[in-house]
Amino acid sequence: DLHDKKLKSQERDMNEKLLRQMRKSEDKELQAEIKARLISNGRTYKLRFMNTGLSDAREVRVEIQTPKEELASVLLDEDLGPYPLINPHSYIDERIALCEGHPKVICIKVTWNDEFQMNRTSLLSVPL
């Protein structure tokens, strides 16, 4: 009858939602997540690349997106990375020096491989 059809429809919708949530959770377990932030220790600074995900980040490549002319007051290694591996809840630090007139934010593109996908990319806006 109509009541049974409605119940079956609701049950099917709930099962589909549960399946989507389970897949999402399984996908998360396969993903690395790379973040970056500036770490200050008095007069010295580090640019820290952290893996906040649940999977290893492999072949982590870093590209500074901020135009070079805006970075004249930022002293940073010409080439950041590539880093062969950043484990979950681990990080890699790079030294950085900031001179007067440095930009408030630096834009960085990070690309990595993990168990979920090859060449995952994140555009990061890092406050300086």
CNS distance restraints for C-alpha pairs under 8 A (distance, minus, plus):
assign (resid   1 and name CA) (resid   5 and name CA) 6.41 0.50 0.50
assign (resid   2 and name CA) (resid   6 and name CA) 6.22 0.50 0.50
assign (resid   3 and name CA) (resid   7 and name CA) 6.26 0.50 0.50
assign (resid   4 and name CA) (resid   8 and name CA) 6.08 0.50 0.50
assign (resid   5 and name CA) (resid   9 and name CA) 6.07 0.50 0.50
assign (resid   6 and name CA) (resid  10 and name CA) 6.22 0.50 0.50
assign (resid   7 and name CA) (resid  11 and name CA) 6.06 0.50 0.50
assign (resid   8 and name CA) (resid  12 and name CA) 6.07 0.50 0.50
assign (resid   9 and name CA) (resid  13 and name CA) 6.22 0.50 0.50
assign (resid  10 and name CA) (resid  14 and name CA) 6.17 0.50 0.50
assign (resid  11 and name CA) (resid  15 and name CA) 6.16 0.50 0.50
assign (resid  12 and name CA) (resid  16 and name CA) 6.18 0.50 0.50
assign (resid  13 and name CA) (resid  17 and name CA) 6.19 0.50 0.50
assign (resid  14 and name CA) (resid  18 and name CA) 6.12 0.50 0.50
assign (resid  15 and name CA) (resid  19 and name CA) 6.13 0.50 0.50
assign (resid  16 and name CA) (resid  20 and name CA) 6.22 0.50 0.50
assign (resid  17 and name CA) (resid  21 and name CA) 6.25 0.50 0.50
assign (resid  18 and name CA) (resid  22 and name CA) 6.19 0.50 0.50
assign (resid  19 and name CA) (resid  23 and name CA) 6.18 0.50 0.50
assign (resid  20 and name CA) (resid  24 and name CA) 6.13 0.50 0.50
assign (resid  21 and name CA) (resid  25 and name CA) 6.17 0.50 0.50
assign (resid  22 and name CA) (resid  26 and name CA) 6.16 0.50 0.50
assign (resid  23 and name CA) (resid  27 and name CA) 6.06 0.50 0.50
assign (resid  24 and name CA) (resid  28 and name CA) 6.25 0.50 0.50
assign (resid  25 and name CA) (resid  29 and name CA) 6.59 0.50 0.50
assign (resid  26 and name CA) (resid  30 and name CA) 6.89 0.50 0.50
assign (resid  27 and name CA) (resid  31 and name CA) 6.59 0.50 0.50
assign (resid  27 and name CA) (resid 116 and name CA) 6.61 0.50 0.50
assign (resid  28 and name CA) (resid  53 and name CA) 7.69 0.50 0.50
assign (resid  28 and name CA) (resid  54 and name CA) 7.03 0.50 0.50
assign (resid  29 and name CA) (resid  53 and name CA) 7.77 0.50 0.50
assign (resid  29 and name CA) (resid  54 and name CA) 5.29 0.50 0.50
assign (resid  29 and name CA) (resid  55 and name CA) 6.38 0.50 0.50
assign (resid  30 and name CA) (resid  54 and name CA) 6.60 0.50 0.50
assign (resid  30 and name CA) (resid  55 and name CA) 5.38 0.50 0.50
assign (resid  30 and name CA) (resid 114 and name CA) 6.87 0.50 0.50
assign (resid  30 and name CA) (resid 115 and name CA) 4.92 0.50 0.50
assign (resid  30 and name CA) (resid 116 and name CA) 4.84 0.50 0.50
assign (resid  31 and name CA) (resid  53 and name CA) 5.91 0.50 0.50
assign (resid  31 and name CA) (resid  54 and name CA) 5.96 0.50 0.50
assign (resid  31 and name CA) (resid  55 and name CA) 5.15 0.50 0.50
assign (resid  31 and name CA) (resid  56 and name CA) 7.68 0.50 0.50
assign (resid  31 and name CA) (resid 114 and name CA) 5.94 0.50 0.50
assign (resid  31 and name CA) (resid 115 and name CA) 6.28 0.50 0.50
assign (resid  31 and name CA) (resid 116 and name CA) 5.37 0.50 0.50
assign (resid  31 and name CA) (resid 117 and name CA) 7.83 0.50 0.50
assign (resid  32 and name CA) (resid  51 and name CA) 6.17 0.50 0.50
assign (resid  32 and name CA) (resid  52 and name CA) 6.82 0.50 0.50
assign (resid  32 and name CA) (resid  53 and name CA) 4.15 0.50 0.50
assign (resid  32 and name CA) (resid  54 and name CA) 5.71 0.50 0.50
assign (resid  32 and name CA) (resid  55 and name CA) 4.67 0.50 0.50
assign (resid  32 and name CA) (resid  56 and name CA) 5.76 0.50 0.50
assign (resid  32 and name CA) (resid  57 and name CA) 5.31 0.50 0.50
assign (resid  32 and name CA) (resid  88 and name CA) 6.94 0.50 0.50
assign (resid  32 and name CA) (resid 114 and name CA) 5.99 0.50 0.50
assign (resid  33 and name CA) (resid  50 and name CA) 7.91 0.50 0.50
assign (resid  33 and name CA) (resid  51 and name CA) 5.26 0.50 0.50
assign (resid  33 and name CA) (resid  52 and name CA) 5.23 0.50 0.50
assign (resid  33 and name CA) (resid  53 and name CA) 4.42 0.50 0.50
assign (resid  33 and name CA) (resid  54 and name CA) 7.81 0.50 0.50
assign (resid  33 and name CA) (resid  57 and name CA) 7.61 0.50 0.50
assign (resid  34 and name CA) (resid  49 and name CA) 6.59 0.50 0.50
assign (resid  34 and name CA) (resid  50 and name CA) 5.52 0.50 0.50
assign (resid  34 and name CA) (resid  51 and name CA) 4.61 0.50 0.50
assign (resid  34 and name CA) (resid  52 and name CA) 6.29 0.50 0.50
assign (resid  34 and name CA) (resid  53 and name CA) 7.35 0.50 0.50
assign (resid  34 and name CA) (resid  57 and name CA) 7.79 0.50 0.50
assign (resid  34 and name CA) (resid 110 and name CA) 7.35 0.50 0.50
assign (resid  34 and name CA) (resid 122 and name CA) 7.47 0.50 0.50
assign (resid  35 and name CA) (resid  49 and name CA) 5.75 0.50 0.50
assign (resid  35 and name CA) (resid  50 and name CA) 5.23 0.50 0.50
assign (resid  35 and name CA) (resid  51 and name CA) 6.44 0.50 0.50
assign (resid  35 and name CA) (resid  52 and name CA) 7.05 0.50 0.50
assign (resid  35 and name CA) (resid 124 and name CA) 7.20 0.50 0.50
assign (resid  36 and name CA) (resid  47 and name CA) 6.86 0.50 0.50
assign (resid  36 and name CA) (resid  48 and name CA) 5.40 0.50 0.50
assign (resid  36 and name CA) (resid  49 and name CA) 4.52 0.50 0.50
assign (resid  36 and name CA) (resid  50 and name CA) 6.11 0.50 0.50
assign (resid  36 and name CA) (resid 124 and name CA) 7.08 0.50 0.50
assign (resid  36 and name CA) (resid 126 and name CA) 6.53 0.50 0.50
assign (resid  37 and name CA) (resid  47 and name CA) 5.86 0.50 0.50
assign (resid  37 and name CA) (resid  48 and name CA) 5.39 0.50 0.50
assign (resid  37 and name CA) (resid  49 and name CA) 6.92 0.50 0.50
assign (resid  37 and name CA) (resid 126 and name CA) 5.72 0.50 0.50
assign (resid  37 and name CA) (resid 127 and name CA) 7.22 0.50 0.50
assign (resid  38 and name CA) (resid  45 and name CA) 6.77 0.50 0.50
assign (resid  38 and name CA) (resid  46 and name CA) 5.77 0.50 0.50
assign (resid  38 and name CA) (resid  47 and name CA) 4.74 0.50 0.50
assign (resid  38 and name CA) (resid  48 and name CA) 6.15 0.50 0.50
assign (resid  38 and name CA) (resid 126 and name CA) 7.15 0.50 0.50
assign (resid  38 and name CA) (resid 127 and name CA) 7.10 0.50 0.50
assign (resid  38 and name CA) (resid 128 and name CA) 6.26 0.50 0.50
assign (resid  39 and name CA) (resid  45 and name CA) 5.62 0.50 0.50
assign (resid  39 and name CA) (resid  46 and name CA) 5.05 0.50 0.50
assign (resid  39 and name CA) (resid  47 and name CA) 6.24 0.50 0.50
assign (resid  39 and name CA) (resid  48 and name CA) 6.71 0.50 0.50
assign (resid  40 and name CA) (resid  44 and name CA) 6.07 0.50 0.50
assign (resid  40 and name CA) (resid  45 and name CA) 4.62 0.50 0.50
assign (resid  40 and name CA) (resid  46 and name CA) 6.54 0.50 0.50
assign (resid  41 and name CA) (resid  45 and name CA) 6.11 0.50 0.50
assign (resid  44 and name CA) (resid  95 and name CA) 7.94 0.50 0.50
assign (resid  44 and name CA) (resid  96 and name CA) 7.63 0.50 0.50
assign (resid  44 and name CA) (resid  97 and name CA) 6.93 0.50 0.50
assign (resid  45 and name CA) (resid  95 and name CA) 6.19 0.50 0.50
assign (resid  45 and name CA) (resid  96 and name CA) 5.45 0.50 0.50
assign (resid  45 and name CA) (resid  97 and name CA) 6.21 0.50 0.50
assign (resid  45 and name CA) (resid  98 and name CA) 7.87 0.50 0.50
assign (resid  46 and name CA) (resid  93 and name CA) 5.85 0.50 0.50
assign (resid  46 and name CA) (resid  94 and name CA) 5.36 0.50 0.50
assign (resid  46 and name CA) (resid  95 and name CA) 4.58 0.50 0.50
assign (resid  46 and name CA) (resid  96 and name CA) 5.38 0.50 0.50
assign (resid  47 and name CA) (resid  93 and name CA) 5.62 0.50 0.50
assign (resid  47 and name CA) (resid  94 and name CA) 5.10 0.50 0.50
assign (resid  47 and name CA) (resid  95 and name CA) 6.28 0.50 0.50
assign (resid  47 and name CA) (resid  96 and name CA) 6.34 0.50 0.50
assign (resid  48 and name CA) (resid  91 and name CA) 6.53 0.50 0.50
assign (resid  48 and name CA) (resid  92 and name CA) 5.77 0.50 0.50
assign (resid  48 and name CA) (resid  93 and name CA) 4.46 0.50 0.50
assign (resid  48 and name CA) (resid  94 and name CA) 6.42 0.50 0.50
assign (resid  49 and name CA) (resid  91 and name CA) 5.40 0.50 0.50
assign (resid  49 and name CA) (resid  92 and name CA) 5.31 0.50 0.50
assign (resid  49 and name CA) (resid  93 and name CA) 6.35 0.50 0.50
assign (resid  50 and name CA) (resid  86 and name CA) 7.56 0.50 0.50
assign (resid  50 and name CA) (resid  89 and name CA) 6.87 0.50 0.50
assign (resid  50 and name CA) (resid  90 and name CA) 5.85 0.50 0.50
assign (resid  50 and name CA) (resid  91 and name CA) 4.18 0.50 0.50
assign (resid  50 and name CA) (resid  92 and name CA) 6.63 0.50 0.50
assign (resid  51 and name CA) (resid  56 and name CA) 7.83 0.50 0.50
assign (resid  51 and name CA) (resid  57 and name CA) 7.06 0.50 0.50
assign (resid  51 and name CA) (resid  86 and name CA) 6.32 0.50 0.50
assign (resid  51 and name CA) (resid  87 and name CA) 6.54 0.50 0.50
assign (resid  51 and name CA) (resid  88 and name CA) 5.23 0.50 0.50
assign (resid  51 and name CA) (resid  89 and name CA) 5.42 0.50 0.50
assign (resid  51 and name CA) (resid  90 and name CA) 5.74 0.50 0.50
assign (resid  51 and name CA) (resid  91 and name CA) 6.20 0.50 0.50
assign (resid  52 and name CA) (resid  88 and name CA) 6.02 0.50 0.50
assign (resid  52 and name CA) (resid  89 and name CA) 5.28 0.50 0.50
assign (resid  52 and name CA) (resid  90 and name CA) 7.64 0.50 0.50
assign (resid  53 and name CA) (resid  88 and name CA) 5.66 0.50 0.50
assign (resid  53 and name CA) (resid  89 and name CA) 7.08 0.50 0.50
assign (resid  54 and name CA) (resid  88 and name CA) 5.41 0.50 0.50
assign (resid  54 and name CA) (resid  89 and name CA) 7.86 0.50 0.50
assign (resid  55 and name CA) (resid  87 and name CA) 6.95 0.50 0.50
assign (resid  55 and name CA) (resid  88 and name CA) 5.68 0.50 0.50
assign (resid  55 and name CA) (resid 114 and name CA) 6.57 0.50 0.50
assign (resid  55 and name CA) (resid 115 and name CA) 6.83 0.50 0.50
assign (resid  56 and name CA) (resid  85 and name CA) 6.77 0.50 0.50
assign (resid  56 and name CA) (resid  86 and name CA) 5.99 0.50 0.50
assign (resid  56 and name CA) (resid  87 and name CA) 4.60 0.50 0.50
assign (resid  56 and name CA) (resid  88 and name CA) 5.67 0.50 0.50
assign (resid  56 and name CA) (resid 114 and name CA) 6.03 0.50 0.50
assign (resid  56 and name CA) (resid 115 and name CA) 7.60 0.50 0.50
assign (resid  57 and name CA) (resid  85 and name CA) 5.63 0.50 0.50
assign (resid  57 and name CA) (resid  86 and name CA) 5.16 0.50 0.50
assign (resid  57 and name CA) (resid  87 and name CA) 6.27 0.50 0.50
assign (resid  57 and name CA) (resid  88 and name CA) 7.62 0.50 0.50
assign (resid  57 and name CA) (resid 112 and name CA) 5.97 0.50 0.50
assign (resid  57 and name CA) (resid 113 and name CA) 5.79 0.50 0.50
assign (resid  57 and name CA) (resid 114 and name CA) 5.21 0.50 0.50
assign (resid  58 and name CA) (resid  83 and name CA) 7.32 0.50 0.50
assign (resid  58 and name CA) (resid  84 and name CA) 5.42 0.50 0.50
assign (resid  58 and name CA) (resid  85 and name CA) 4.53 0.50 0.50
assign (resid  58 and name CA) (resid  86 and name CA) 6.59 0.50 0.50
assign (resid  58 and name CA) (resid 112 and name CA) 5.78 0.50 0.50
assign (resid  58 and name CA) (resid 113 and name CA) 5.05 0.50 0.50
assign (resid  58 and name CA) (resid 114 and name CA) 6.13 0.50 0.50
assign (resid  59 and name CA) (resid  82 and name CA) 6.16 0.50 0.50
assign (resid  59 and name CA) (resid  83 and name CA) 5.62 0.50 0.50
assign (resid  59 and name CA) (resid  84 and name CA) 4.54 0.50 0.50
assign (resid  59 and name CA) (resid  85 and name CA) 6.21 0.50 0.50
assign (resid  59 and name CA) (resid 111 and name CA) 7.99 0.50 0.50
assign (resid  59 and name CA) (resid 112 and name CA) 5.54 0.50 0.50
assign (resid  59 and name CA) (resid 113 and name CA) 6.23 0.50 0.50
assign (resid  60 and name CA) (resid  81 and name CA) 6.87 0.50 0.50
assign (resid  60 and name CA) (resid  82 and name CA) 5.40 0.50 0.50
assign (resid  60 and name CA) (resid  83 and name CA) 5.01 0.50 0.50
assign (resid  60 and name CA) (resid  84 and name CA) 6.36 0.50 0.50
assign (resid  60 and name CA) (resid  85 and name CA) 6.95 0.50 0.50
assign (resid  60 and name CA) (resid  86 and name CA) 7.76 0.50 0.50
assign (resid  60 and name CA) (resid 110 and name CA) 6.90 0.50 0.50
assign (resid  60 and name CA) (resid 111 and name CA) 5.72 0.50 0.50
assign (resid  60 and name CA) (resid 112 and name CA) 4.41 0.50 0.50
assign (resid  60 and name CA) (resid 113 and name CA) 7.14 0.50 0.50
assign (resid  61 and name CA) (resid  80 and name CA) 7.65 0.50 0.50
assign (resid  61 and name CA) (resid  81 and name CA) 5.80 0.50 0.50
assign (resid  61 and name CA) (resid  82 and name CA) 4.70 0.50 0.50
assign (resid  61 and name CA) (resid  83 and name CA) 6.75 0.50 0.50
assign (resid  61 and name CA) (resid 110 and name CA) 5.65 0.50 0.50
assign (resid  61 and name CA) (resid 111 and name CA) 5.10 0.50 0.50
assign (resid  61 and name CA) (resid 112 and name CA) 6.25 0.50 0.50
assign (resid  62 and name CA) (resid  80 and name CA) 5.87 0.50 0.50
assign (resid  62 and name CA) (resid  81 and name CA) 6.10 0.50 0.50
assign (resid  62 and name CA) (resid  82 and name CA) 6.75 0.50 0.50
assign (resid  62 and name CA) (resid 108 and name CA) 6.92 0.50 0.50
assign (resid  62 and name CA) (resid 109 and name CA) 5.89 0.50 0.50
assign (resid  62 and name CA) (resid 110 and name CA) 4.68 0.50 0.50
assign (resid  62 and name CA) (resid 111 and name CA) 6.59 0.50 0.50
assign (resid  63 and name CA) (resid  80 and name CA) 7.46 0.50 0.50
assign (resid  63 and name CA) (resid 108 and name CA) 5.75 0.50 0.50
assign (resid  63 and name CA) (resid 109 and name CA) 5.10 0.50 0.50
assign (resid  63 and name CA) (resid 110 and name CA) 6.42 0.50 0.50
assign (resid  64 and name CA) (resid 106 and name CA) 7.62 0.50 0.50
assign (resid  64 and name CA) (resid 107 and name CA) 6.17 0.50 0.50
assign (resid  64 and name CA) (resid 108 and name CA) 4.55 0.50 0.50
assign (resid  64 and name CA) (resid 109 and name CA) 6.30 0.50 0.50
assign (resid  65 and name CA) (resid 106 and name CA) 7.65 0.50 0.50
assign (resid  65 and name CA) (resid 107 and name CA) 5.16 0.50 0.50
assign (resid  65 and name CA) (resid 108 and name CA) 5.22 0.50 0.50
assign (resid  65 and name CA) (resid 109 and name CA) 6.45 0.50 0.50
assign (resid  66 and name CA) (resid  70 and name CA) 6.85 0.50 0.50
assign (resid  66 and name CA) (resid  71 and name CA) 7.30 0.50 0.50
assign (resid  66 and name CA) (resid 106 and name CA) 5.87 0.50 0.50
assign (resid  66 and name CA) (resid 107 and name CA) 5.23 0.50 0.50
assign (resid  66 and name CA) (resid 108 and name CA) 7.23 0.50 0.50
assign (resid  67 and name CA) (resid  71 and name CA) 6.87 0.50 0.50
assign (resid  68 and name CA) (resid  72 and name CA) 6.79 0.50 0.50
assign (resid  70 and name CA) (resid 102 and name CA) 7.74 0.50 0.50
assign (resid  70 and name CA) (resid 103 and name CA) 6.84 0.50 0.50
assign (resid  71 and name CA) (resid  75 and name CA) 7.84 0.50 0.50
assign (resid  71 and name CA) (resid 102 and name CA) 6.89 0.50 0.50
assign (resid  71 and name CA) (resid 103 and name CA) 7.16 0.50 0.50
assign (resid  72 and name CA) (resid 102 and name CA) 7.61 0.50 0.50
assign (resid  73 and name CA) (resid  98 and name CA) 6.12 0.50 0.50
assign (resid  73 and name CA) (resid  99 and name CA) 4.90 0.50 0.50
assign (resid  73 and name CA) (resid 100 and name CA) 6.54 0.50 0.50
assign (resid  73 and name CA) (resid 101 and name CA) 6.31 0.50 0.50
assign (resid  73 and name CA) (resid 102 and name CA) 4.94 0.50 0.50
assign (resid  73 and name CA) (resid 103 and name CA) 7.93 0.50 0.50
assign (resid  74 and name CA) (resid  96 and name CA) 7.14 0.50 0.50
assign (resid  74 and name CA) (resid  97 and name CA) 5.84 0.50 0.50
assign (resid  74 and name CA) (resid  98 and name CA) 4.84 0.50 0.50
assign (resid  74 and name CA) (resid  99 and name CA) 6.16 0.50 0.50
assign (resid  74 and name CA) (resid 102 and name CA) 6.13 0.50 0.50
assign (resid  75 and name CA) (resid  96 and name CA) 5.67 0.50 0.50
assign (resid  75 and name CA) (resid  97 and name CA) 4.85 0.50 0.50
assign (resid  75 and name CA) (resid  98 and name CA) 6.35 0.50 0.50
assign (resid  75 and name CA) (resid  99 and name CA) 7.88 0.50 0.50
assign (resid  76 and name CA) (resid  94 and name CA) 7.97 0.50 0.50
assign (resid  76 and name CA) (resid  95 and name CA) 6.76 0.50 0.50
assign (resid  76 and name CA) (resid  96 and name CA) 4.96 0.50 0.50
assign (resid  76 and name CA) (resid  97 and name CA) 6.69 0.50 0.50
assign (resid  77 and name CA) (resid  94 and name CA) 7.94 0.50 0.50
assign (resid  77 and name CA) (resid  95 and name CA) 7.77 0.50 0.50
assign (resid  77 and name CA) (resid  96 and name CA) 7.74 0.50 0.50
assign (resid  80 and name CA) (resid  94 and name CA) 7.68 0.50 0.50
assign (resid  86 and name CA) (resid  90 and name CA) 6.13 0.50 0.50
assign (resid  86 and name CA) (resid  91 and name CA) 6.26 0.50 0.50
assign (resid  86 and name CA) (resid  92 and name CA) 7.36 0.50 0.50
assign (resid  87 and name CA) (resid  91 and name CA) 7.60 0.50 0.50
assign (resid  98 and name CA) (resid 102 and name CA) 6.20 0.50 0.50
assign (resid 103 and name CA) (resid 128 and name CA) 7.10 0.50 0.50
assign (resid 104 and name CA) (resid 127 and name CA) 5.82 0.50 0.50
assign (resid 104 and name CA) (resid 128 and name CA) 5.21 0.50 0.50
assign (resid 105 and name CA) (resid 125 and name CA) 6.37 0.50 0.50
assign (resid 105 and name CA) (resid 126 and name CA) 5.41 0.50 0.50
assign (resid 105 and name CA) (resid 127 and name CA) 4.31 0.50 0.50
assign (resid 105 and name CA) (resid 128 and name CA) 5.35 0.50 0.50
assign (resid 106 and name CA) (resid 125 and name CA) 5.89 0.50 0.50
assign (resid 106 and name CA) (resid 126 and name CA) 5.25 0.50 0.50
assign (resid 106 and name CA) (resid 127 and name CA) 6.49 0.50 0.50
assign (resid 106 and name CA) (resid 128 and name CA) 6.96 0.50 0.50
assign (resid 107 and name CA) (resid 123 and name CA) 7.14 0.50 0.50
assign (resid 107 and name CA) (resid 124 and name CA) 5.69 0.50 0.50
assign (resid 107 and name CA) (resid 125 and name CA) 4.63 0.50 0.50
assign (resid 107 and name CA) (resid 126 and name CA) 6.22 0.50 0.50
assign (resid 108 and name CA) (resid 123 and name CA) 5.86 0.50 0.50
assign (resid 108 and name CA) (resid 124 and name CA) 5.09 0.50 0.50
assign (resid 108 and name CA) (resid 125 and name CA) 6.44 0.50 0.50
assign (resid 108 and name CA) (resid 126 and name CA) 7.50 0.50 0.50
assign (resid 109 and name CA) (resid 121 and name CA) 7.01 0.50 0.50
assign (resid 109 and name CA) (resid 122 and name CA) 5.85 0.50 0.50
assign (resid 109 and name CA) (resid 123 and name CA) 4.55 0.50 0.50
assign (resid 109 and name CA) (resid 124 and name CA) 6.14 0.50 0.50
assign (resid 110 and name CA) (resid 121 and name CA) 5.64 0.50 0.50
assign (resid 110 and name CA) (resid 122 and name CA) 5.37 0.50 0.50
assign (resid 110 and name CA) (resid 123 and name CA) 6.46 0.50 0.50
assign (resid 110 and name CA) (resid 124 and name CA) 7.58 0.50 0.50
assign (resid 111 and name CA) (resid 119 and name CA) 5.60 0.50 0.50
assign (resid 111 and name CA) (resid 120 and name CA) 5.45 0.50 0.50
assign (resid 111 and name CA) (resid 121 and name CA) 4.38 0.50 0.50
assign (resid 111 and name CA) (resid 122 and name CA) 6.57 0.50 0.50
assign (resid 112 and name CA) (resid 118 and name CA) 6.85 0.50 0.50
assign (resid 112 and name CA) (resid 119 and name CA) 5.11 0.50 0.50
assign (resid 112 and name CA) (resid 120 and name CA) 5.35 0.50 0.50
assign (resid 112 and name CA) (resid 121 and name CA) 6.61 0.50 0.50
assign (resid 113 and name CA) (resid 117 and name CA) 6.10 0.50 0.50
assign (resid 113 and name CA) (resid 118 and name CA) 4.38 0.50 0.50
assign (resid 113 and name CA) (resid 119 and name CA) 5.14 0.50 0.50
assign (resid 113 and name CA) (resid 120 and name CA) 6.07 0.50 0.50
assign (resid 114 and name CA) (resid 118 and name CA) 6.25 0.50 0.50
assign (resid 114 and name CA) (resid 120 and name CA) 7.78 0.50 0.50
